[in-house]
Amino acid sequence: MTEIILRELSSSDIDWMVSVGSKLEVTAGDRLLQACENLNALYLILEGEFALNSLQSEHSPPSTLPQVFYTSGDVIGAFLLPSDQLLPFAVTALEDSWVLAIDKQLLADKLHQDAGFGARFYRAIAMLLSSKQWQITARLPKESMLQSHLEMTKSMLSVFGSLHDSDMCWMTSAGRVKRLKKDEVYIREGQPLEALDIILQGSLSMFIYQGKRNSLSLAFNTSQNTQPRKIAEALSGEILGVTAFLDMTPNLYMLKASQETLVLSIPISALMPRLQQDIGLASRFYRALASLTAERLFQIIDQLQKSTRYEPGCSLCDSQAYTGELDIADLQQLSIARARFNWMLHQLGVKA
């Protein structure tokens, strides 16, 4: 993880973070953060290792899911910075460690004032969170699968709530609509990424091969010794290929249409030059990807912690907190995100 920070940020970016940040020493066994506290800073681990401790009641059975660890170069708290949500877990040092704490408001002001810093910072955060997401996903039990309608809603909020109308116009003009038949394999694991895709209608199942993987065999569709495992269902509004785009690596999963599906395919050959030319778009775009990867990682960690999720029929009372709830600000931003997505569908001639 360390190389991501050093590669993506400039010397001036690092100098600014050092000048405004506070270096904290955390002794092994001590908690950096307590569960259910407000997060007022972003924490970059400089040295050491931390574990996330779940919020399970004394009557809950012990979890058999893998524990989440954070080491040098990882960032703690990135997915909670845009909101006032309480931290759903505690963070404990496994060894003597050093972290850099950057005040939430100072960071927000810097991101607002400096688009260049914003583009580099959000890209680095998106890469860090995406890498952590796939580290954890690969260790999930076979029966585990991600995604729900609520999570799809928050993913849509993460992406379309961060972009401007002009950004949507460009994406609509630069991309082309593709129609996929049910059970059609759209992307194979191991193949090079040629486009970022937005699901307009329908859904796609995401599969990964476990165990030893040969990239050439995967890319050229050579028979595998193991069957692929379904890890998620990507729904309308999702962006596909984020991890491969950020790392410029072959695709990490296979995508198969679960039903007849429409996607907007934006060529990488058009997207990359645009991001280099328009620093404002780059900052907003990488912020959208950072928000999306943050939400996905939060979903995974939430599943590992076995938190209480809202389901239809649950009592909406002040005494019960549900992870994944949308507050008033989120709902207002969601209405904007939905309007932008529906506008995109209308421009492309797709019925909402």
N, C-alpha and C positions, 0 to 999 in steps of 0.2 A: 504493500500500500504506500510505503514511503516514496517510491519512485514516482507515483502519480502526482503527489503534491509538488515534488521538486521539478517534474517535467512540465506540468501544466501552468504553474504560477510563475510570474516574472520575479526578478530580484526585488523590484520595488514593491510588488504585492507582499512578498515575505517580510520585507523591512517594515511595511505598514502593520502587518499582523503582529510582529514582535513589539513594535512601539506602543500599540494599544492593548496588547494582551497581557495577561498575568500568568506567570509560570507557577504551577502548583505541584508540590511534592505530595504524593499519596503513598502511605506506608502499606505494605502487604496486609490484607485483612480489613483495611479501612474502606469506608464507602465514599466514593467521589460524589455520588448523587443518591438521595433517598427516594423511594417510591412515593408517588402522589405529591411531589413538590413541583412548583412552577420552574420551568427551564428558562433561565435568564442569560444564558451564554452558550456559545458553541465551544465544544471541547475537542481539541486536536491532541491525540496521544503522541508524545515525543519519544518516550521510552516506557517499556513495561507492558503489562497485560491486564485486562479487566474482563469480568464476566457479568452478564445480565442476570439478575435474580428475579424470578417470577413472583407475581402476587397471587398465591394460591392460599385458600383458606385451610385451616387445620384439618378440615374434614375431607379435603380434596385428595384423591389418590396421587401418589408420586408420579411425576411425568416421565414417560419413556422416550420423549422427543429429545433431540440433541440440544445441548446447551450452546448459547451464543457467546463467542469470545471476541474481544477487540484488542488489537495490538498496535505497535508503532505505525503511524501513518493513518490509522482509522480516525473517523470523526464521530463523536457521540452527540446525539441531539439534533442532527440536521433536519430530521423529518418532523420535528415539533416546533422549529423556530417560527414558521409563519403563523402559528396559532397560539392560543392560550391554554391548550390541552395540557393536563397534568401528566407527568412522567409515569407510564404504566409499569415501571420496573425499577429496581435499585441497581446501581452500578458499583461493583466491588473490585478492588485491586487484588490481583492474585500474586503480585510481587511488587517490590518497591518501584514506583512509577513516577513519571513526570508528564504533566499535561499543560497545554497552553489554552487558557480560557479567554475567549473574546466576547465582550459584552454584546448582547443581542441588539440593542439599539444602535450602538456604534457601527456594528456590522451592517445593519439595515440602512443606515445613512450613507455609508460608503458605497453599498451596492446601488443605491438610488442615484448617487452623484457621479459615479464613475462607471460608465457602460463597459469600458474595456476590462476593468477589474471584474465586473459582474459576469462578463462572458467567460473569462478564464476561471473564476471561482466556481460558478455554477457548473461548468463542464467538469472541473475536477471533482466536485461533490457528486455529480451524477455518476462519474466513473467509479468513485469509491463505493457508493451505495449499490451500484449495479454489481460490482465485483463481490461485495459482501452478500448480496441477494443470491447470487449463483453458488457461492460457497455453502450457504445454508440449504438451499433448495436441493443440491446434490446429496445432502445427508438426511433429507426427510424420509420417513417410512414410506413404503411402497403405496400404502393406501391413502396417503395424504394428497390432496389436490386443492389448488387455490382458486379464488375468484368467486364473487357473488354479485348480485345486482347492486347492492350497496357499494361494494368495492369498485364496480364498474362506474357507478355514479361519481365516486370520489376521484377515479382516474380521469374521467372526462373533465371534472373541475380542475384537476391539476394541470392538464394540458391547455384546454381552450380558455380557461380563466386567466392564463398567464400571457396569452398572445393578444396582439392588437388586430383590429379589423383589417388593416393593410397587410398584415402577415397572412391572414386567412386568404385574402385575395391572391397573394402571390402563390401560396401553396395550391390553391384551386387551379390557377392557370398553368403552373409548372407540372402538375401531376396528371395522370390519366386513370380512368376508372377501369378496373378489371373485374370480370364476373367469374366466380369460381363455382364449379358444380359440387354437389354433395360428395364427400369422401375424396375429393381431388387433393392430392399432395401439392401444396403451393410452394413451400420452401423445404429443402432437405438440410438436415444437420451436416455441417462441414462445407457447404457451398459458400462461395464468396457473396458478400452483401452487395446488391446492385441498387437497392431502393429502400426508403422508409415507407411503410404502408400504414394507412389509417383505415380501420374497419368502418365502413359506412352502414352496412346492413349485414345481418347474419352473425356467425361466430366461427372461430377456428380452434381446434384442439391443439395443444402444445405437447410434444413428446420429446423425451431425451433417452438416449441409450446409456445404460449403467455399466459399470465395470470398465475394462480396458477398451479404449476407443481409438480407432485408426481413422484419421481425418480423410485420407484418400479413399478408403473403403466407403465411408459415409457419403462423401461428395459424389462418388461415382456409382452409388447405389449397389454396392457389393453386398451379398448376404451377410447378416450379422448372426453371431452366436446367441445373442440375447434379444428378446422382444423389447421394443421401446416402451417406456412408462409414461403415461399421461400425467402431466404435472399441473396443468391449468387449462382453463377455458377462456379464450380471449373474445370479448364481446364488442358490440358496437361502440365506437368512440376510442377504442384502444389504438395505440401506436405500436407497430411491430418492428423488431430489428434494432431496438434501442441499444442493447449491450454491444452487439456487433458493430454498430455505427460508432459508438463512443470509443471502442478499443481498436476499430478497424481490423477485426478478426473475422474468420469464417463464422457462419451462423451456428449458434449453440444448441439449437433445437430444430425439430421437424414440425411443420405446421400443416394440418389437414383440415379442410373445410368440414364442419359438422353439419352444415346445411348449405343451401345455395347462398352465396355470400358475395357482397360487393366490397372492393377495397379501392382506396385512392393511393396509387403508387407514385411516389415522388423520387425521381432518379437522384442518386448520390452525386452523379456528375453535374447536376444542376444545383443541388442543395449546397454543396461545399463552397463553390465560388461565391454564391449569394451570401453565405454566412461570413466569408472573409471580407466582402465588400461592404456589408451593412452591419456595423458593430452593434447598433441598437437591436436589430433583429436577432443577432447572435446572442446577445445578453438575454433577451426574452425567450428565445428558443431553448437555450441551455437551461434557463430557469425552469421552463416547462418540463424538460427531460429530468432535471434534478427533482422536481416535485413529483413526477411520475415514479421515478425509481425509489424515492423516499416513501411514497404511499405503498408501493409494492413490498418494500422491505418491512414497513410497519405491519402490513397484513401478515407476513410470514412470522415475524417475531410475536405478533399478537396470537397467532395460531399456536406457536410454541409455548407461550405463557398460559394458554387456555383461558383467556379473558372472557368476560361476559359480554356477548354480543346481543344487540337488539334484534328480535324477531317479531313478525306481526303477531299481535295479541298480547305482547308484554306490556306491563304497566309502565307508563311514562311518569314516574314520580321522582322527586328531587333526591330521595334517599338511595336510589339505585342509579349508578353510573354505568353506561354501556360504552364499550370501546367502539370507535367508528361512528359515533353520533355526529351529526352535522349541526353546528351552532347557527345563529341567525346570520352572521357574516358569511359563513360558508354557503348557506341557502341563497343569499343574495348574489354571491359570486357564481353559484351554480346556475342561476337563471340567466346570467350573462353568457356563461359557457355553453349552455344548451341553445341559446339564441344564435350564437356563432356557429355551432355545429349544425343546427337546422338551416341556417343561411347557406352553409357549404353544401348541404344536401340539395337545397333548392337550386343553387347555381350549377350543380352537376346533373340536375334532372332526376334526382333520386327522391322517392317519396319518403317522408319522415315516418 
